[in-house]
């Protein structure tokens, strides 16, 4: 069993990085690997509870929710949360943690592989 880390920086509504993160993470979780996801910069908007797509597609928060249910560990960067005026405890889905650079450093030290999106 491996520890696989993902660092996502891009906004959830730019490109397909959230979907890529979802599919890679689900494949790893299906193989019983540990998955750690660190949301940084605009990616901290991904697990916001009240977001949705206007065209009824699956929203980024729904992808994150599925990963949480499956067992992924998800952490949002504290500084990026504050810069964007979010209250992590109230704005995010249950199960999303907040942390800073020391947390990502500790997580990276445990990882067998890191993928940056």
Backbone as JSON, one array per atom type, in Angstrom:
{
  "sequence": "XXXXXXXXXXXXXXXXXXXXXXXXXXXXXXXXXXXXXXXXXXXXXXXXXXXXXXXXXXXXXXXXXXXXXXXXXXXXXXXXXXXXXXXXXXXXXXXXXXXXXXXXXXXXXXXXXXXXX",
  "N": [[0.85, -1.16, 0.0], [0.66, 2.14, -0.94], [1.5, 5.6, -0.27], [0.02, 8.27, -1.68], [0.28, 11.49, -2.87], [-1.4, 14.51, -3.74], [-1.23, 17.73, -5.11], [-3.15, 20.42, -5.63], [-3.58, 23.36, -7.41], [-5.04, 24.98, -9.1], [-7.99, 26.88, -9.97], [-11.27, 25.51, -9.39], [-12.95, 25.77, -11.54], [-11.56, 26.09, -13.85], [-10.39, 24.5, -16.54], [-9.77, 20.94, -16.48], [-8.67, 19.9, -14.17], [-9.72, 19.19, -11.62], [-11.38, 17.05, -12.21], [-9.47, 15.29, -13.24], [-7.89, 14.94, -10.95], [-9.81, 13.68, -9.35], [-10.32, 11.22, -10.77], [-7.75, 10.01, -10.81], [-7.26, 9.83, -8.05], [-9.43, 8.23, -7.17], [-8.82, 5.85, -8.52], [-6.46, 5.17, -7.2], [-7.42, 4.9, -4.56], [-9.2, 2.78, -4.93], [-7.38, 0.75, -5.24], [-6.55, 0.47, -2.71], [-4.65, 2.29, -1.77], [-3.27, 4.97, 0.2], [-4.53, 8.23, 0.07], [-3.67, 11.57, -0.16], [-4.62, 14.89, -0.32], [-3.77, 18.14, -1.09], [-5.05, 21.28, -1.14], [-4.45, 24.26, -2.68], [-3.85, 27.76, -3.24], [-6.15, 28.99, -5.64], [-7.49, 26.6, -5.67], [-8.58, 26.1, -3.2], [-11.18, 26.8, -3.32], [-12.57, 24.66, -4.22], [-13.84, 22.7, -2.37], [-16.05, 24.13, -1.37], [-19.16, 24.36, 0.2], [-21.65, 25.35, -0.95], [-21.48, 25.57, -3.73], [-22.27, 25.05, -7.21], [-22.66, 23.68, -10.51], [-24.06, 25.45, -13.21], [-25.14, 24.16, -15.35], [-26.0, 21.66, -14.59], [-24.04, 19.7, -14.49], [-21.74, 17.53, -12.75], [-20.53, 19.0, -9.84], [-17.42, 20.56, -8.7], [-17.29, 20.34, -5.86], [-18.8, 18.07, -5.43], [-17.2, 16.07, -6.52], [-15.08, 16.19, -4.67], [-16.47, 15.52, -2.32], [-17.15, 12.83, -2.87], [-14.58, 11.75, -2.84], [-13.84, 12.16, -0.19], [-15.69, 10.52, 1.13], [-14.81, 8.08, 0.18], [-12.37, 7.9, 1.45], [-10.18, 9.62, 1.17], [-7.76, 11.98, 2.31], [-8.11, 15.33, 2.83], [-6.81, 18.55, 2.66], [-6.94, 22.04, 3.07], [-5.17, 25.0, 2.32], [-4.46, 27.23, 4.88], [-3.7, 30.01, 4.69], [-4.45, 30.69, 2.06], [-7.17, 30.3, 2.28], [-7.92, 32.33, 4.07], [-7.15, 34.62, 2.61], [-9.03, 34.57, 0.57], [-11.32, 35.12, 1.91], [-12.78, 33.11, 3.15], [-14.39, 31.08, 5.59], [-13.12, 28.38, 6.76], [-14.18, 26.33, 8.46], [-16.94, 26.65, 8.29], [-17.52, 27.06, 5.6], [-16.68, 24.87, 4.12], [-17.08, 21.45, 2.97], [-17.95, 18.81, 5.25], [-15.31, 17.07, 6.76], [-13.19, 18.08, 5.37], [-10.05, 19.34, 6.03], [-8.06, 22.01, 7.46], [-4.9, 23.57, 6.98], [-1.39, 24.47, 7.07], [1.79, 25.41, 5.57], [3.65, 23.85, 7.15], [2.11, 21.54, 7.51], [1.83, 20.54, 4.89], [4.5, 20.0, 4.39], [5.06, 17.94, 6.24], [3.3, 16.03, 5.24], [4.31, 15.61, 2.64], [6.72, 14.42, 3.28], [5.89, 11.9, 3.99], [4.98, 10.74, 1.68], [4.96, 8.45, -1.08], [4.7, 9.01, -3.74], [4.18, 12.1, -5.45], [1.88, 14.18, -7.01], [1.41, 16.99, -8.9], [-1.08, 19.21, -9.8]],
  "CA": [[0.0, 0.0, 0.0], [1.48, 3.34, -1.09], [0.96, 6.9, 0.08], [0.05, 9.09, -2.88], [-0.12, 12.86, -2.57], [-1.77, 15.4, -4.83], [-1.28, 19.15, -4.81], [-3.97, 21.08, -6.65], [-3.45, 24.8, -7.29], [-5.89, 25.7, -10.05], [-9.41, 27.08, -9.67], [-12.07, 24.35, -9.77], [-13.73, 26.02, -12.75], [-10.63, 26.29, -14.97], [-9.83, 23.25, -17.03], [-10.27, 19.64, -16.02], [-7.8, 19.36, -13.13], [-10.47, 18.55, -10.54], [-11.81, 15.74, -12.71], [-8.27, 14.46, -13.29], [-7.61, 14.61, -9.55], [-10.83, 12.72, -8.92], [-10.13, 9.9, -11.39], [-6.49, 9.43, -10.32], [-7.45, 9.51, -6.63], [-10.33, 7.08, -7.06], [-8.09, 4.65, -8.95], [-5.55, 4.82, -6.11], [-8.22, 4.43, -3.43], [-9.72, 1.45, -5.28], [-6.29, -0.2, -5.05], [-6.26, 0.5, -1.27], [-3.57, 3.21, -1.44], [-3.64, 6.15, 0.97], [-4.52, 9.42, -0.78], [-3.62, 12.86, 0.53], [-4.82, 15.97, -1.29], [-3.55, 19.47, -0.53], [-5.64, 22.3, -2.01], [-3.64, 25.45, -2.53], [-4.22, 28.89, -4.1], [-7.58, 29.01, -5.97], [-8.08, 25.28, -5.47], [-9.32, 26.06, -1.93], [-12.6, 27.02, -3.64], [-13.14, 23.39, -4.67], [-14.78, 22.03, -1.45], [-17.05, 25.04, -0.8], [-20.44, 23.63, 0.28], [-22.82, 25.82, -1.7], [-21.25, 25.77, -5.16], [-22.81, 24.07, -8.15], [-22.62, 24.05, -11.92], [-25.36, 25.92, -13.7], [-25.63, 23.26, -16.39], [-26.33, 20.38, -13.96], [-22.93, 18.75, -14.45], [-21.22, 17.27, -11.41], [-19.73, 20.15, -9.4], [-16.16, 20.2, -8.04], [-17.49, 19.9, -4.47], [-19.31, 16.69, -5.46], [-16.02, 15.21, -6.7], [-14.37, 16.17, -3.39], [-17.3, 14.76, -1.39], [-16.97, 11.42, -3.19], [-13.25, 11.35, -2.39], [-13.88, 12.1, 1.28], [-16.44, 9.3, 1.49], [-13.97, 6.92, -0.18], [-11.26, 7.8, 2.39], [-9.08, 10.54, 0.9], [-7.48, 13.04, 3.29], [-8.08, 16.58, 2.07], [-6.4, 19.7, 3.47], [-6.9, 23.32, 2.38], [-4.16, 25.91, 2.84], [-5.04, 28.28, 5.74], [-3.45, 31.35, 4.17], [-5.29, 30.88, 0.87], [-8.55, 30.4, 2.75], [-8.11, 33.68, 4.64], [-7.04, 35.61, 1.52], [-10.27, 34.54, -0.2], [-12.44, 35.47, 2.78], [-13.56, 31.92, 3.5], [-14.29, 30.5, 6.92], [-13.0, 26.97, 6.44], [-15.05, 25.47, 9.24], [-18.33, 26.79, 7.88], [-17.67, 27.11, 4.15], [-16.28, 23.64, 3.46], [-17.71, 20.16, 3.26], [-17.46, 18.1, 6.43], [-14.21, 16.16, 6.45], [-12.07, 18.84, 4.81], [-9.24, 19.94, 7.09], [-7.26, 23.16, 7.06], [-3.53, 23.49, 7.47], [-0.44, 25.38, 6.44], [2.98, 24.83, 4.96], [4.2, 22.73, 7.93], [1.31, 20.34, 7.26], [2.18, 19.97, 3.59], [5.86, 19.46, 4.51], [4.95, 16.64, 6.92], [2.63, 15.11, 4.32], [5.24, 15.27, 1.55], [7.73, 13.5, 3.82], [5.3, 10.55, 4.08], [4.49, 10.3, 0.37], [5.76, 7.67, -2.02], [4.57, 9.74, -5.0], [3.47, 13.38, -5.39], [1.42, 14.64, -8.32], [0.95, 18.38, -8.85], [-2.0, 19.55, -10.88]],
  "C": [[0.91, 1.24, 0.0], [0.74, 4.57, -0.57], [1.13, 7.8, -1.14], [-0.49, 10.47, -2.54], [-0.42, 13.65, -3.84], [-1.75, 16.82, -4.31], [-2.03, 19.81, -5.96], [-3.93, 22.57, -6.39], [-4.51, 25.57, -8.08], [-7.34, 25.81, -9.57], [-10.22, 25.88, -10.13], [-12.85, 24.54, -11.07], [-12.86, 26.35, -13.96], [-10.07, 24.93, -15.37], [-10.46, 22.03, -16.38], [-9.44, 19.05, -14.88], [-8.54, 18.69, -12.0], [-10.94, 17.16, -10.98], [-10.62, 14.79, -12.8], [-7.87, 14.01, -11.9], [-8.55, 13.52, -9.05], [-10.54, 11.32, -9.47], [-8.83, 9.23, -10.92], [-6.62, 9.0, -8.86], [-8.33, 8.29, -6.44], [-9.63, 5.78, -7.47], [-7.13, 4.2, -7.84], [-6.31, 4.27, -4.91], [-8.8, 3.05, -3.69], [-8.66, 0.37, -5.09], [-5.77, -0.18, -3.61], [-5.03, 1.34, -0.91], [-4.12, 4.34, -0.58], [-3.51, 7.37, 0.07], [-4.6, 10.66, 0.08], [-3.7, 13.96, -0.52], [-4.66, 17.3, -0.57], [-4.06, 20.5, -1.54], [-5.01, 23.64, -1.67], [-4.15, 26.52, -3.49], [-5.73, 28.85, -4.39], [-8.26, 27.65, -5.81], [-8.83, 25.17, -4.15], [-10.81, 26.34, -2.15], [-13.31, 25.72, -4.01], [-14.13, 22.77, -3.68], [-15.82, 22.94, -0.81], [-18.43, 24.4, -0.92], [-21.48, 24.06, -0.74], [-22.57, 26.06, -3.18], [-21.92, 24.69, -5.99], [-22.64, 24.59, -9.56], [-24.0, 24.47, -12.36], [-25.96, 24.97, -14.73], [-25.87, 21.83, -15.9], [-25.25, 19.31, -14.09], [-22.51, 18.54, -13.0], [-20.3, 18.42, -11.03], [-18.42, 19.68, -8.77], [-16.36, 19.72, -6.61], [-18.03, 18.48, -4.42], [-18.17, 15.69, -5.69], [-15.28, 15.07, -5.37], [-15.15, 15.36, -2.36], [-17.11, 13.26, -1.62], [-15.61, 10.91, -2.71], [-13.18, 11.24, -0.87], [-14.55, 10.81, 1.73], [-15.59, 8.06, 1.25], [-12.73, 6.8, 0.72], [-10.07, 8.71, 2.13], [-8.96, 11.57, 2.02], [-7.29, 14.34, 2.53], [-7.81, 17.74, 3.02], [-6.36, 20.93, 2.57], [-5.89, 24.24, 3.08], [-4.82, 27.07, 3.6], [-4.89, 29.68, 5.16], [-4.34, 31.64, 2.96], [-6.77, 30.99, 1.23], [-8.83, 31.82, 3.25], [-8.06, 34.75, 3.55], [-8.34, 35.7, 0.73], [-11.52, 34.8, 0.65], [-13.32, 34.31, 3.16], [-13.35, 31.56, 4.96], [-14.3, 29.0, 6.7], [-13.94, 26.06, 7.18], [-16.5, 25.5, 8.78], [-18.52, 26.67, 6.38], [-17.46, 25.76, 3.48], [-17.15, 22.44, 3.83], [-17.14, 19.57, 4.54], [-16.37, 17.12, 6.0], [-13.02, 16.84, 5.81], [-11.35, 19.53, 5.96], [-8.55, 21.19, 6.55], [-5.88, 23.03, 7.67], [-2.64, 24.44, 6.7], [0.74, 24.65, 5.85], [3.64, 23.74, 5.81], [3.43, 21.42, 7.7], [1.66, 19.7, 5.92], [3.59, 19.37, 3.64], [5.84, 18.09, 5.18], [4.32, 15.61, 6.0], [3.57, 14.67, 3.21], [6.29, 14.27, 2.04], [7.21, 12.06, 3.88], [4.96, 9.94, 2.73], [5.5, 9.45, -0.39], [5.79, 8.34, -3.39], [3.8, 11.03, -4.74], [3.12, 13.77, -6.82], [0.88, 16.04, -8.14], [0.09, 18.67, -10.07], [-2.28, 21.04, -10.86]]
}
